Amino acid sequence: MEANDIPVAPAILGIVLGRLLEDSFMVSMIKSDWDLMVFFQRPVSAVLGVITVILWSGPFIAAFRKWRRGAKDCEAQTKACKPNVDDAI
C-alpha cells in the first residue's frame, strides 16, 4: 500500500471500524423509521452536521466559483479581441 501512496493508518481504521459504524448506523435508522433528521435533532449534532456539510461542499463551491470566474474572463477576452462580423458586411 505504501508503494502506491495509499496511507496505511486510515485504511486499517476503515477496515476495523467500518463494520461497527455500519451496524450502528443501521440500528439508528431502524429505530428512527429511516428518518435522517434524527441526526440533527439535538443542537450539538445539528451544529456538527452543518459544519460537516459545509466542509464537504467547500471544494465543490470553490471549483464552481473558479469555473465561473474563468468563464467570465474568457467572455471578457472574446468581446475585446473578437471583431464584430456585422461591421464587416
C-alpha angles and dihedrals in degrees: 000000000000090000089062094044093251110146111238101208098059091044092054091045089052092050094047100039100030096084093045091050092048093049092049092047092050092049090050092049093049092049092050095045090246094303111147091196089079086081092058102043098097119064096237093050091045092054092047090047093051091047090050093050091049092049093047094047094044097087091048092050091048091050091048092050091048090049092049092047090051091049091051091048091049091048091051092049095049092051092051096043102032114092118229108254094199091062092056094056 
